[in-house]
Amino acid sequence: MTAIRPIPARHDWANLPMRTAMATFWPPTDDRLRFMKQLGIDDTILWATTFPTPESLSFRELLAVRARCEAQGLRLFAVESVSAHFYDRIILGLDGREQQVEAYKRIIQAVGRAGIPVLGYNWMVNGVWRSSYANPIRGGARATAFDLALMRDAPLIAGRDYAEEEFWDNYAWFIRRVLPAAEAEGVKLAIHPNDPPVETLGGLPCLMRSRATIERALSIQPSEAHGLTFCLGNWGAMGEDLVAAIRHFGPAGKLLYLHFQATRGTVPAFTESFVDDADYDPLALIAALDEVGFNGVMIPGHVPQIDMDTEWRTELSASKTPYHHPMGGFAARAFTIGYLKATIAAVRAMRSRR
């Protein structure tokens, strides 16, 4: 049997095509990495919510993770979403935020020096909220759903109501300090929308809830090192024109990678769905991505739980999330990857015939 050759340490990311990828939790397991490779995937993303401390998300650990991915023939494209308690004092403007921002800059340095091009982040100290984690959809599959009417009386998350401009001030304080660190290390920061994209939950403003607010975030300190985790599920739930957004952000180099997550309905109520049963047209979206020269990766985000599937989360990652039901396993992710790979191939075939 021929051994898999390690990928070169400094890959020319800019010259790669648009492609599929999958995300896994730290620590990555070889069976999940092999599963990705067997699906014809060449890139992976590391969900970082399971790192216990900022110090554990170190250069040495990320280099070891990268080596483990490369041993299975996978490039490590991004680290995404460190635990909210790594930077909650920054979001809330509390004492101790100076220490947290210095720790965050050390994480950026570790990501860059380990040869990983992207660090995804969000502005959600409250995490992802849903009113149901087992909403029945096609054929009795289960998906998450959100209904704002059920959430209006949610108790305060952080002890009081926060004003929107107060949250914007805290965000500006953060981004003006971490962007120079990202620029120095050659790392791109990718902002994820609030999930759900509503005005407020539990007394906390949800800043990243529309195209206008996300453009405001990008404009605070314009930088080539700042872009988007373009989560189609959240952008769809916003009610935004997804093709128009791709054509706006794509030429500016702001689409760093995509969550090909699917929803039906918009705020104030929506449910997640299969990728072929969403309110958007996957063929039109991938054609638009091809048109603007998108060269990043697209991963399944949240996927439905189907019968006879195996949970994707590890025991550790399941303990860190609010989903009390199995949520989107191996088979549902393989279905999404197959659908996306076929759609990419169809778009390229149509382009070649022009």
N, C-alpha and C positions, 0 to 999 in steps of 0.2 A: 504494500500500500504506500502510495506517495505521500510524504508528510506535507502539511500545509506550510508554505513559506511565510515567515513574518512579513508584515507590511512595513515599508520603509518608515523611519522615525518621523520625517517631515514630509507629509503628503501634500501634493499640490491640490488643495481642496477646490480652488477656483475653477479648475478645468474638468471637474466631474460633472456628469449630467444630472438632471432631476431624477430622483430614485426613491424607492421605498426603504424604510428602516423599521426597527422595532425598539421599544424601550424596555429596560429591565431594572430591577431594584438592586441596590447595594446590599450585600455582596453578590455579584452576578454568579450564577451557577452554570457549570459547563453544559448541563442538559438544555437550559434555555438558550444558551449561545449556539449550541449545535442545532437546535430547532430552528433558529433564525437562518443559519447558513443553509440548512436543508430546504428552506423556502426560497432560496436564491437571493438572500439579503446580504449586503456587504457592509452595512453600517448599523451601529447601535447607539442608543442614548441611555445614559445612566440616571435613573430617578434617584435623587439624593436624600429623600425624606427619612431614610432609615439610618443615616449616619448619626451616631449618638451625640457627638459634640463637634463644634467647629474645628477643633484640633485634630479630630480623626479624619477630616476631609483634607488630608495633607498631600503634598507633592509625592511623597514616597508611596502612599496608598493609591493615589490616582495613577501613578506610573505602573504599579502592580496590576491594577484593574485593566489598564490599557494593554499591558502585556498578555493578560488572560484573554482579552477579546481578540487580540491579534493572533494568538495561538489557534483560535478557531476561524481565522480568516476574516475578522470583522474590524472595521475602523471604528474608533470611539469618537463620535461626532460632537456630542454635547453632554454636559452635566446639567440636570434640570431640577429646579425647585428644592433647594435646601430647606430644612425644617424651619417652620415659622418662628420657633423660639430662638433661632440663631439671630433674628433681626426684629423681633417683636417690639423691643424698646425703641427702635428707630421708627417703626410705623406709628407707634403711639406717642412718640415724643417724650419718652420717660428718661429719668436718670439712668445712666449706663449705656446710652446710645453711642457715645464716643467709643467705648470699648467694643461694642458690637460692630461698628462700621470698620474699625481697624481689623477685627477678625474676618469680616467679609472681604476686605481687600487682600488679606492673606489667602483666602479661598480663591479669589480671582488669580492671584499670582500662581498658586498651585495648579489651577486649571491650565493657564497659559504655558507654564514651564513643563507640564506633562504632555504638551503637544495636542491639547484638546481645543478646538477653535471657538466653541460657543458655550456660554453659561446662561441657561434659562432661569428666569425668576418671575415672581408674582408679587402683588401687593395685597395679600389676603391673610392677615393674621388669624382670621376666623375659618380659613380653609374652605373647601367646597361644601355648599349646603344643598340638600335635596329634601323634598317633602315625602318622597317614596324612593326606596332602593330596589323595589321588586315590582315595578309597574308592568302589567302584562302587555306585550306587543305581539307582532306577527307570530302565529303558531303557538302562542303561549310562552315565548321567550320573555325574559325579564330584563327591564332596563330602568335606569333612574329617571325620575320626573321631578319637576319643580312647579309649585303653585304658590305664588306670592300671597294669596289670600290666607293660606294656612300658616304663613310665617310672620304676619304683621305684628303679632303680639309676642314675638320672641324676646326673651329676657336680654338684658344688656350683657354684651360679651366682655367688655373691659371696664365695667363699673360705672360708666356714664355715657351720655351721648356725645359724639365728636362732630364738630362742624366740618363741612366739606373743605373749606379753605384751610382749616387747621391741618387736615390730612394732606392737602396739596403742599403746604409749607414743609411738612415732614418729608414728603416724597422729594421735593426739590433739594432739601438738605442732604438727603441720601444720594441722589443721582449725581449731584455736583461733586461729591467726594469719591464715588466709586468709578465714574466714567474715566477720569484720568488714569486710574490704576488699570482699567481694562485696555485703554489705548496703549499704555506702556508695555503691556504683556502680549499685545496682539490678540486679545480675546474680544469677542462680540457678545454683548449682553442682549438677551431676548426677552421682552416683556410679554407675559401671558395675560389675557383679559381676566377680569373678575368672573368667577363662576359661582353663582349665576350673575349675569350682567344687569343687576338692578341698582337702584339709587343707594339704598342702605339696608343693612341687616344687623339686627342686634345692637343698634346704636352706632355702628361703624359705617362710614361712607364707602361705597364700592367705586373707586375712582375710574378704573379701566373698564367702562361699561358701554362705550360707544366709539365710533370712529373719531368723533370730535374730541373726546377726552383722551383717547390714545394719542392722537396727534398733538394734543397739549403736552402730554408726557414727553414725547419725542422732541418737542420744541424747547423745553426748559434749558437744555444744554445740547444743542445739535452736535452730533458726532457720527462718524462712519462706524463707530464701535457700538452703536445702539440700534436695535431693530426689534422684530416681532417674532414671538412664537405665535404663528397665525392659527389659532384654534378655530376650526370651521364650525364646531358645535356652538361655541360661545358667540362667534360673529353671526351665525345664523339665528341664534336666540335673540340677539340684539335687533334683528330685523333689518340689518344692513344689506346692501347690494354687494354680494361677495365678489362677483366678477369685476365690478367697478373698483372695489378695494384692491384687488390683485393688480389691476392696471394702474392704480395710483401708487401703491407701495412697491410694486415689483421693480419698475425702472429705477427707483431711488435706492435699490439694494437693501430694502428694509425687511423683506421676507426671508428670514434666516432658516426657519423650518416650519412645517405644518403638522398640526394634529388633525388628521382626517377623521374627525369626530362628527357624528350625525345627529341632528335633532329635527323634530317636527313641532311646529308652533313657535311662538315668540313670547318674550316677557310680556305679561306677567305669568304665563303658564306654558310650559313646554315639556316634552318627553324626549329622551334619547332613543335612537333607532339604529337599524342596520344601515350601512353605507349606501345600499341601493334602494333605500326606502326613506330617504331624507327629503326635506323641502328643497334642497339644492340639487343641481344636475352635476354629478361628478365629471362627466365628459366635458361639459362647458368649463368647469373650473380648471381641469388639467390642461385643456386647450389654452385657456388664458394664461396659466403658469408657463406653458411652453412658449407662448407668444411674447411674454416679458423676459424670457431668458432665465427663469428660476433654475438654480442649480444646487438647491439644498435637498433635504430629505423630507419625506412625509411618513408619519407613523400613525398607526391606529391609536386614538386616544381612549376614551371610554368606549367599550363595546358591550352589546347585550350578553346576558348569560343564557346559553342555550342548553338544551337537555344533552346529557351524556358528555358534557365538557368537563375539563379539569381546571380548577382555579389557577389563574396566572399569578396572583399574589403569593409570595412566600409567607410563612407563618409570622416572620418579623414584620413584613410590610403590612400584613393584614391587621396587626396590632396597632399600626400607626394611622389607620384610616377609619372613617366613620361608617364604612359599608359593612353592615352586619350580615349581609347575604353574599354569596359568591358573586363576583362581578367580572364577567368577561374573561373567559379562559383561553386556552391554547387554540381550540377549534374556531372560536369567533374571531380571533386575531388572524388566524390563517385565512379565513374567508375574506376578511378585509384586505389583507395583503394580496391575495390572488386577484380580487376585484380591481385593486389599484394598479397592479402590474399589467393586467389586461387592458385597462383603460389607457395607461401610458403608452402601451404598444399600439393601441388603436389610433391615438392622437399622432404618434410618430409616423404610422403608416399613411394616414391621411395627408400629413404634411409632405411626405416623400412623393405623393402622387400629384401634387400641385404643379 
